[in-house]
Amino acid sequence: GDKASVWKSCIPTNNKGPRNNPTCLTVFDPSIHLILKLKYCGLAVLSNILRERFIFRFFIFNLHRVVIQIKLPIEIRIMNLRVLVVLVLLSFGLVESEQQEEFANYSQPIPYASTPVEMVAIEGGVFSMGSTSGKSDELPLHEVKVGDLWVAKQEITWEQYEAFVFKREIREPYADRELLKKYSIDGITGATTPYVEMSFGMGKDGYPAVNMTQYAALMFCKWLTAKTGIFYRLPTEAEWEYICKKGESEEPLDSIAVYKENSGKKYAKIGTTKADKSGIFDLKGNVAEWTMDQYSDSFYKKSGSDNPWNRPQVLYPRVARGGAWNSPAEACTCSARMASDKKWKQRDPQLPKSRWWLTNAPFVGFRIVRPAKVPSAKEIKEYWLEPIEDYGM
C-alpha cells in the first residue's frame, strides 16, 4: 500500500487517560486520500458514496488475502482479519473513520471576519473552586474536576461578533447534515440589528464586543459550530475559574487587567495588558465574561464535583466572571462572581425587551471554549438554551 495515505478507523473505548483517545487501527491505501480530502472539504454526500465503494472493494481485497493467500505470514493474516472486523463495523455505522487531532493551540477562522480566534489548549484537572477571602457567594471552598478544553486567547471582538449579527444570512454552506444532527442544530436564530450604537462610543476596531445577552453569546457559539463543524460554547463557571486559576501569577493587577483604577472609564483593545501564564489575555478586567450558569449564592453548597453546571431556569440572574473596566480590584479575581440584573436592559423601550441586546451593560462580553471530549447530541441540546421573554418584571 501507499504509506503516504493513512486511514485510521477508531473504536471508542473506556480509556480514562487525559485525552480519552480512541483505539485506532491504521490501514494504508492510496484511494482513501481522496475520500478524506473530500470529507474535510465538506462534500459529505460524494465522500460517503466513495467511502461505501471503497469499503466494499477493500473488504473483498482483505477477504481474499485472509482466506485465499494462505502462504501469508500469520501476523499479516491476523492484521487483515482485524481490518475485516473494522470494515464490517463501518458498514453498520458502528465505527466512524476520523482524523486524529493533536491537543494543541490552533487558530479558528471566523466567517466574514479578518481575524481568527486563537484557541489555547488547557489540560484539565482538579482544583479548589471558591475563596475564603472573597464574598459569601464564593463559599464554601470545594474541590471540582474539569476536563481538557480549548479556550479563546482573547475576548470575542466586535468584528467577530458582528459577522454573526449582520452577515449570518449570507448563503454560504454550513457543516454537513450529519454533523448538525450530532450537535443538535436544526436551525440558527440570528440577532436583531441594535437600534443604538452598542459600543457607546468606546470603539469597535480591535475592542471586545459588549452589551449582548447570555442567550446572544450562546447563539454566536451555535452559529460558529454550524459554520465550522466544531462544537463551541460558553464556559461553565467551573471551567472559567479553573482556567483563570491555572494561569495565575504574581504579576500585579495593573499589569494584567483593565479595571476601575487604570481604565480611564472605558474598555481597552484586546491584548492591551500582559497575558497570564497560560498565554490568555483579559480574564481579569476589561469586560466581564458570560458563563453558561444561572447565578445562585448557595449553588456551591449543593453543586457536584465533576464540572458542575447550574443550568438556567429563569432569566435573572445569570453569571458573568472576571470583573470589568468599571470594576474595583476586589471584583477582578478568579473567584469573584457577577450576577446579571434586569437593570442591564433599563433603557430598552420594547415589550418584551430584546432577547439579544442589553442597553445598560457596556461592561459585559464573552469568550468561547471547546471541550476536548465532544458531548453527546442529547447533552449538547441541553446547552442550546431556549430564550425566555423579558417583560421587565
ABEGO torsion letter per residue (X at the ends): XBAABBBBBBBBBABABAAGBBBBBBBBBAAAAAAAAAAAAGBAAAAAAAAAAAAAAAAAAAAAAAAABAABBAAAAAAAAAAAAAAAAAAAGABBBBBBBBBBBBBBBBBGBABBBBBBBBBBEBBBBEBAABBAAAOBBBBBBBBBBBBBABBBBAAAAAAAAAAAABBBBBBBAAAAAAAGBAEBBBBBBBABBAAGGAEABGBBBBGBBAAAAAAAAAAAAAAAGBBBBBBBAAAAAAAAAAABBABBAAAABBBAAAAGGBBBBBGABBBBAAGBBGABEGBBBBBABBBBAAAAAABBABGBBBBBABAOBBBBBGEBAABBAAABBAABBBBBBAAAAAABABOBBBAABBAABAABBBBBBBBABBBBAAAAAAABBBBBBBAGX
